[in-house]
């Protein structure tokens, strides 16, 4: 068994027309057609099947704010004038 995971981005597409796997140890090639996106799939060499793995969804997804270039950062607010 191998716990390596590969992540493929599909952009705006909901599925991949085909996924072709060349197994490194045996050199065998398997092709899977019409593979739905947004899934975690397990492949077992020689089985000819894609097995969907289900994991509980996180309660809340938190994504960090993307890095900004210095020119895109908001200007700092001026300090308030001292009270008289």
N, C-alpha and C positions, 0 to 999 in steps of 0.2 A: 504494500500500500504506500501511497505517497500523498502527503498533505499539502502539496503545492497548489496554490490557487492563482489563476490568471483572471484578469479583469479586462473586458473589452468594452469600449464605448461605441454606441451605435448612433450617437448624435440624435437627430429627431426621429429616426426609424424605430418602429415598434418591434421589429424582428430582423434577424439576419437571414438572407436568402439561403445561405449554407455555411456550415462550419466544417472545415476539414482538419482532421487531427492526424499527424504523423507520429506514431508512438516511437520514442527514441530507442528503446531497448530492442524491439523486434523489427522496427522499420515498417510495420503494418500501417495501412492508411484506412481511416474510417471517415465517412462523410455523413453529416446530419443536415437535413433540409428543413427550411422554415423554422428556425429556432427562435422562439419568443424571447424578447429582451426583458430586462428588469427582473432577472431570476438568478438564483444560485443553482448551478447544475453540477451533478457529479457524473463523471464518465468512467466506465470500467472497460479497460482494453478488451476488445473482442466481443463485448456484449451487444453492441449495436444499439444501445439504449442511452438516453439522457435521463438521469434521475434527478428530479427537482428536490432540493433540500429546503426545508422550511425552518426559519428561525423566528423567534418572537420579535415583533417590531419594537423598536425603542419607544418609550413613553413620549419622548420629545426629541426631535433631531435638532442639534445645535451645530451650526456651521460658522466657522470663524469668518470675520469680515475679511474680504480679500485685501491683499496688500495694495496700497495706493502709492503712486509716485508722489514725490514731494509737491509738485505743481498741482496735484488734484486734491490735496488735503485742505480742509476748510481753514481759513485764517483764524488765528486765535482772537478771542474777543478782547477788546481793550480793557485794562483794569479800571474799575470805577474810580471816579475822582474822589479825593479825600473829603470827608465832611468838614464843614467850617463851623 
